[in-house]
Amino acid sequence: MTSAAEPYGSWPTPITSEVVVAAAVRLGELQVDGSDVVWSEGRPAEGGRTQLVRRGPGGATAELLPDGRNARTAVHEYGGAGWWVRDGVTWFADWADQRLYRLAPGGAPEPVTPEPASPRADRFADGDVAPDGATLVCVRERHTGPAATDVHNEVVRLVADAVSEPEVLVSGPDFVAAPRLSPDGTVLAWLQWNHPSMPWDSTELVVRDLGTGEETVVAGGRGESVLEPRWTRDGALLFLSDRTDWWNLYRYTPGADIEAVVRIDAEIGGPAWLLGGSRYDVLPDGRIVFARRRAGYDALVVRAADGAHTELDLPFSAYATVRAAGPGAVAVVAGGPTAEPGVYLVDVDGGGHETLRAPRDLGLDPGYLSVPEPIAFPSVDAEGNRRQAHALFYPPAHPRHRGPDGELPPLLVEIHGGPTSAASTVLSLGTSTGRAAGSPWWTSTTAAPPATGASTGSSCWGSGA
């Protein structure tokens, strides 16, 4: 179809204000439980509560939480990892009182933590069930007073199926995260860091023999950010570290040197302002599937046992979660420039994908949706040192109109310090009306890299009006 030259600002668009403000379900975390996939949905139409949805291999779905329940934790204020599953059982922190509950199939939620000294004073998140299923470990944030110094973050252990007083395993650090038990349940790994560091600044990965109490700082320290510890079946510990200025993947085996598993000039990890991140996972045959970000775009990559990498050809530009789902598949929450996030099952051998939970059908001609282009430009840091800033540039888009020859559209730039709200390539009508509508705008998203090579610094968006 031939496009007509029309002044910027005059193009008609089907994206009305009603479409922009329409409440969309927010897909959150995802876990795999046997042959089932479970994910969270933030539902504005239900007061913003988080519901959990379980999908079986036949395609049938079931909502897990009864009315009034809200699986959301306030640990670290940002939350994340407020629920987890094992063998059909769900544990979740309820937003109303922050106690931890157990939900068995066909049953009602039953508390497994005592009532706190004051309302919502004890908060729980980021749990892991012991191999025998009898106990679990998780993060507890205890508020003992009104001041910021009256907050204590600890790793605790508790009985998995009854109310019990949690046993404190780790205390002292200002923050803890990701407690993970080894396959035989004898070793605990966790992350810790102290104020004023953020988890993308300096963290430590620690392991403790639960029998002897012996502790080892595996990785991290000043200037090194470690994320996502994950045990493998043979007792090795995988983790992400930015020790080479990129969040890449490493392996720790007791008694051996740390080994680089995936070393590329791209980010596998992301800023851990929410608990429970999962940017990689291990298949039963030992292959590793990971998301990597480069120039603002994610790709899904398979690492074979011999170290060879295969990048899958998929229509997604950002992955929020990657979870192994059987011998040759991963379940992901993913989206792209022309689609909001959805839940998908990816065949890592054939490269195809099955939709488990589709994004909204906006009913739009894709020609109205601008696809961002990575760009870079010179900038300076706070000390005046020269550096390079990175952006996602959204040119005007319309299936039947274009700008007049020789005329440039206006530019609007919106800046955010990040990395907690770093720009994403996933379609978001609420924050990028102009680019999605194909109206006369440019939209750019800029991420100035931090002192390391990571691309998680400040972000800015721009759109011409």
TORVEX-898449 format. One record per residue (C-alpha): residue number from 1; x, y, z. Coordinates in pm, whole numbers, plus 50000, padded with zeros to 5 digits. Layout:
BEGIN
- NUM  X  Y  Z
...
! end
This chain:
BEGIN
- 1  50000  50000  50000
- 2  50134  50344  49906
- 3  50181  50578  50200
- 4  50073  50940  50180
- 5  50290  51225  50303
- 6  50107  51408  50581
- 7  50232  51656  50843
- 8  50338  51504  51172
- 9  50055  51538  51419
- 10  49778  51485  51167
- 11  49784  51107  51125
- 12  49466  50926  51234
- 13  49508  50641  51483
- 14  49283  50368  51622
- 15  49468  50383  51957
- 16  49232  50591  52164
- 17  49271  50699  52524
- 18  49031  50419  52618
- 19  49267  50162  52466
- 20  49564  50313  52645
- 21  49409  50318  52991
- 22  49232  49983  52960
- 23  49339  49765  53252
- 24  49566  49486  53133
- 25  49656  49184  53345
- 26  50019  49209  53456
- 27  50198  48880  53414
- 28  50460  48826  53682
- 29  50662  48530  53798
- 30  50644  48176  53664
- 31  50735  47834  53803
- 32  50717  47478  53672
- 33  50576  47204  53893
- 34  50608  46862  53731
- 35  50413  46881  53406
- 36  50223  47194  53518
- 37  50315  47558  53467
- 38  50213  47812  53731
- 39  50226  48189  53689
- 40  50107  48502  53868
- 41  49866  48759  53731
- 42  49827  49110  53872
- 43  49464  49201  53811
- 44  49364  49568  53821
- 45  48997  49473  53786
- 46  49025  49285  54119
- 47  49180  49568  54314
- 48  49528  49491  54187
- 49  49555  49159  54369
- 50  49790  48886  54249
- 51  49619  48562  54151
- 52  49806  48238  54076
- 53  49709  48031  53771
- 54  49805  47666  53717
- 55  49797  47517  53367
- 56  49812  47144  53311
- 57  49960  46962  53009
- 58  49615  46930  52851
- 59  49568  47306  52848
- 60  49315  47336  53130
- 61  49379  47622  53373
- 62  49275  47668  53734
- 63  49291  47973  53960
- 64  49458  47871  54285
- 65  49375  48145  54534
- 66  49025  48192  54676
- 67  48860  48532  54664
- 68  49029  48789  54885
- 69  49371  48625  54883
- 70  49662  48816  54732
- 71  49999  48643  54677
- 72  50234  48936  54726
- 73  50518  49005  54966
- 74  50649  49336  55099
- 75  51004  49211  55169
- 76  51257  49476  55063
- 77  50946  49687  54985
- 78  50973  49601  54614
- 79  50880  49239  54688
- 80  50910  48955  54440
- 81  50916  48578  54495
- 82  50610  48595  54717
- 83  50506  48238  54631
- 84  50649  47900  54528
- 85  50520  47551  54446
- 86  50618  47185  54488
- 87  50422  46866  54406
- 88  50093  47048  54370
- 89  50130  47245  54695
- 90  50160  47624  54695
- 91  50317  47844  54961
- 92  50245  48217  54944
- 93  50275  48537  55144
- 94  49937  48706  55176
- 95  49951  49080  55116
- 96  49700  49157  55391
- 97  49899  49022  55686
- 98  50230  48909  55525
- 99  50209  48569  55695
- 100  50313  48264  55496
- 101  50038  48020  55397
- 102  50026  47667  55259
- 103  49764  47575  55000
- 104  49720  47205  54925
- 105  49519  47087  54621
- 106  49149  47114  54698
- 107  49214  47273  55036
- 108  49202  47618  55190
- 109  49505  47833  55275
- 110  49653  47739  55613
- 111  49916  47953  55791
- 112  50262  47808  55852
- 113  50406  48111  56034
- 114  50290  48253  56369
- 115  50106  48579  56409
- 116  50365  48860  56436
- 117  50399  49092  56733
- 118  50233  49370  56532
- 119  50038  49367  56205
- 120  50253  49283  55900
- 121  50571  49296  56111
- 122  50703  48962  55980
- 123  50728  48933  55602
- 124  50832  48627  55402
- 125  50964  48568  55050
- 126  51197  48378  54819
- 127  51147  48028  54954
- 128  51293  47688  54872
- 129  51149  47353  54982
- 130  51387  47092  55125
- 131  51439  46780  54912
- 132  51234  46569  55158
- 133  50951  46824  55157
- 134  50941  46846  55535
- 135  51089  47194  55578
- 136  51151  47505  55378
- 137  51389  47799  55390
- 138  51301  48156  55299
- 139  51376  48521  55366
- 140  51210  48678  55668
- 141  51204  49055  55711
- 142  51118  49142  56070
- 143  51007  49493  56168
- 144  51059  49562  56537
- 145  50993  49937  56540
- 146  50914  50243  56329
- 147  51273  50338  56237
- 148  51459  50210  55934
- 149  51716  50056  56167
- 150  51439  49848  56327
- 151  51428  49610  56032
- 152  51615  49279  56028
- 153  51655  49054  55723
- 154  51722  48688  55794
- 155  51718  48345  55631
- 156  51491  48118  55833
- 157  51385  47754  55825
- 158  51037  47635  55918
- 159  50812  47332  55904
- 160  50648  47311  55562
- 161  50299  47199  55666
- 162  50220  47342  56010
- 163  50257  47660  56212
- 164  50602  47672  56367
- 165  50841  47929  56505
- 166  51100  47986  56230
- 167  51456  47883  56305
- 168  51703  48161  56220
- 169  51983  48031  55998
- 170  52138  48357  55877
- 171  52131  48697  56047
- 172  52357  48999  56054
- 173  52371  49127  55694
- 174  52147  49419  55611
- 175  51990  49222  55326
- 176  51965  48855  55229
- 177  51814  48684  54926
- 178  51789  48359  54731
- 179  51833  48092  55002
- 180  51878  47767  54809
- 181  51928  47414  54943
- 182  52162  47167  54774
- 183  52007  46855  54612
- 184  52079  46647  54922
- 185  51962  46924  55158
- 186  52291  46941  55350
- 187  52425  47275  55219
- 188  52257  47615  55211
- 189  52353  47890  54964
- 190  52236  48249  54987
- 191  52314  48607  54882
- 192  52387  48891  55123
- 193  52483  49257  55107
- 194  52496  49565  55326
- 195  52384  49924  55309
- 196  52454  50145  55115
- 197  52521  49889  54840
- 198  52238  49786  54613
- 199  52226  49428  54482
- 200  52368  49544  54150
- 201  52665  49703  54330
- 202  52819  49456  54575
- 203  52684  49123  54700
- 204  52831  48803  54839
- 205  52740  48443  54762
- 206  52784  48230  55074
- 207  52744  47856  55130
- 208  52715  47680  55467
- 209  52740  47315  55555
- 210  52429  47273  55769
- 211  52590  46985  55957
- 212  52922  47143  56055
- 213  52828  47510  56025
- 214  53135  47577  55809
- 215  53082  47876  55578
- 216  53254  47973  55253
- 217  53222  48301  55064
- 218  53210  48165  54711
- 219  53204  48489  54514
- 220  53129  48857  54538
- 221  53249  49135  54759
- 222  53322  49499  54698
- 223  53237  49595  54340
- 224  53106  49251  54237
- 225  52737  49175  54198
- 226  52635  48810  54225
- 227  52285  48691  54137
- 228  52068  48381  54099
- 229  52248  48093  54270
- 230  52115  47760  54144
- 231  52228  47409  54239
- 232  52275  47144  53974
- 233  52199  46775  54021
- 234  52565  46688  54070
- 235  52604  46930  54364
- 236  52769  47217  54178
- 237  52643  47573  54225
- 238  52575  47801  53928
- 239  52555  48177  53970
- 240  52568  48502  53775
- 241  52848  48752  53839
- 242  52952  49081  53680
- 243  53323  49028  53761
- 244  53405  49084  53391
- 245  53171  49385  53370
- 246  52892  49167  53229
- 247  52654  48948  53429
- 248  52775  48612  53299
- 249  52736  48256  53425
- 250  52983  48070  53649
- 251  53006  47736  53830
- 252  53135  47663  54180
- 253  53232  47310  54275
- 254  53365  47255  54630
- 255  53740  47201  54621
- 256  53780  47336  54267
- 257  53835  47677  54110
- 258  53535  47877  53990
- 259  53471  47802  53624
- 260  53326  48036  53362
- 261  53029  47858  53201
- 262  52903  48135  52972
- 263  53124  48437  52903
- 264  52986  48678  52644
- 265  52970  49055  52596
- 266  52607  49068  52698
- 267  52397  49067  53015
- 268  52245  48744  53134
- 269  52146  48888  53470
- 270  51949  49200  53545
- 271  51926  49442  53838
- 272  51778  49248  54131
- 273  51540  49507  54266
- 274  51282  49227  54287
- 275  51351  48892  54450
- 276  51327  48566  54257
- 277  51482  48649  53920
- 278  51531  48362  53677
- 279  51721  48448  53362
- 280  51859  48097  53311
- 281  51784  47736  53396
- 282  51930  47388  53349
- 283  51763  47114  53146
- 284  51770  46751  53271
- 285  52045  46663  53023
- 286  52270  46943  53152
- 287  52210  47195  52876
- 288  52164  47551  52997
- 289  51906  47785  52851
- 290  51960  48154  52921
- 291  51835  48495  52814
- 292  52099  48745  52710
- 293  52053  49117  52658
- 294  52250  49316  52404
- 295  52167  49664  52269
- 296  51840  49660  52460
- 297  51718  49334  52307
- 298  51700  48989  52463
- 299  51759  48659  52288
- 300  51714  48305  52419
- 301  52028  48091  52392
- 302  52097  47721  52449
- 303  52440  47617  52578
- 304  52524  47259  52493
- 305  52741  47031  52706
- 306  53040  47102  52480
- 307  53001  47477  52534
- 308  52849  47553  52193
- 309  52580  47823  52187
- 310  52265  47817  51976
- 311  52052  48131  51961
- 312  51685  48051  51908
- 313  51484  48236  51643
- 314  51185  48360  51843
- 315  50958  48667  51810
- 316  51040  48804  52157
- 317  51265  49092  52260
- 318  51254  49059  52640
- 319  51234  48764  52879
- 320  51125  48813  53239
- 321  51150  48448  53343
- 322  51314  48132  53208
- 323  51224  47795  53369
- 324  51311  47442  53258
- 325  50993  47252  53164
- 326  51089  46895  53079
- 327  51374  46743  52880
- 328  51368  46984  52586
- 329  51159  47287  52674
- 330  51151  47601  52884
- 331  50855  47804  53002
- 332  50903  48179  52970
- 333  50728  48507  53033
- 334  50821  48710  52727
- 335  50706  48996  52507
- 336  50811  49209  52214
- 337  50775  49553  52056
- 338  50436  49466  51906
- 339  50299  49243  52184
- 340  50258  49272  52557
- 341  50401  48990  52774
- 342  50260  48640  52751
- 343  50345  48294  52884
- 344  50499  48053  52635
- 345  50648  47705  52619
- 346  50959  47704  52399
- 347  51089  47391  52226
- 348  51465  47438  52260
- 349  51536  47165  52002
- 350  51298  47271  51727
- 351  51282  47639  51815
- 352  50903  47656  51806
- 353  50681  47788  52082
- 354  50335  47723  52223
- 355  50123  47997  52377
- 356  50012  47911  52730
- 357  49875  48250  52823
- 358  49830  48493  52536
- 359  49877  48869  52571
- 360  49584  49100  52505
- 361  49454  49103  52151
- 362  49463  49475  52079
- 363  49309  49430  51735
- 364  49563  49665  51576
- 365  49732  49661  51240
- 366  50100  49597  51326
- 367  50184  49891  51100
- 368  50075  50122  51380
- 369  50336  49981  51617
- 370  50684  50126  51607
- 371  50973  49882  51651
- 372  51262  50036  51849
- 373  51608  50075  51700
- 374  51918  50064  51925
- 375  52134  50376  51900
- 376  52427  50524  52096
- 377  52548  50879  52151
- 378  52825  51053  52351
- 379  52757  51159  52706
- 380  52937  51235  53033
- 381  52905  51099  53384
- 382  52861  51299  53705
- 383  53237  51366  53724
- 384  53252  51493  53366
- 385  53414  51179  53223
- 386  53323  51097  52869
- 387  53115  50789  52815
- 388  52861  50648  52575
- 389  52488  50645  52637
- 390  52255  50395  52476
- 391  51900  50442  52357
- 392  51607  50274  52193
- 393  51475  50502  51920
- 394  51110  50472  51820
- 395  51042  50630  51480
- 396  50685  50730  51386
- 397  50486  50442  51244
- 398  50166  50427  51042
- 399  50047  50181  50778
- 400  49920  50454  50541
- 401  50101  50777  50627
- 402  50456  50909  50636
- 403  50608  51246  50716
- 404  50675  51508  50449
- 405  51006  51473  50271
- 406  51284  51663  50446
- 407  51083  51720  50763
- 408  51183  51571  51097
- 409  50932  51490  51370
- 410  50967  51658  51709
- 411  51152  51473  51987
- 412  51054  51424  52347
- 413  51298  51261  52590
- 414  51194  51121  52926
- 415  51473  51029  53168
- 416  51471  50781  53455
- 417  51768  50713  53680
- 418  51722  50337  53678
- 419  51799  50058  53697
- 420  51473  49975  53873
- 421  51268  50101  53580
- 422  51518  50055  53301
- 423  51360  50081  52960
- 424  51221  49773  52791
- 425  51152  49682  52430
- 426  50819  49523  52524
- 427  50506  49700  52403
- 428  50353  49917  52675
- 429  50070  50139  52556
- 430  50045  50312  52891
- 431  50394  50461  52869
- 432  50444  50491  52496
- 433  50115  50598  52346
- 434  50269  50783  52057
- 435  50503  50515  51935
- 436  50238  50245  51966
- 437  49982  50454  51788
- 438  50214  50542  51507
- 439  50136  50907  51573
- 440  50382  51182  51487
- 441  50634  51101  51753
- 442  50981  50976  51799
- 443  51024  50772  52111
- 444  51361  50680  52250
- 445  51466  50486  52553
- 446  51811  50552  52684
- 447  52020  50349  52925
- 448  52350  50507  53025
- 449  52582  50222  53125
- 450  52718  50221  53479
- 451  53085  50217  53564
- 452  53107  49855  53449
- 453  52998  49725  53111
- 454  52650  49645  53236
- 455  52369  49818  53054
- 456  52157  49893  53356
- 457  52218  50255  53436
- 458  51981  50545  53396
- 459  51709  50524  53139
- 460  51517  50779  52940
- 461  51232  50765  52698
- 462  51148  51021  52437
- 463  50856  51091  52214
- 464  50789  51389  51997
- 465  50459  51562  52040
! end
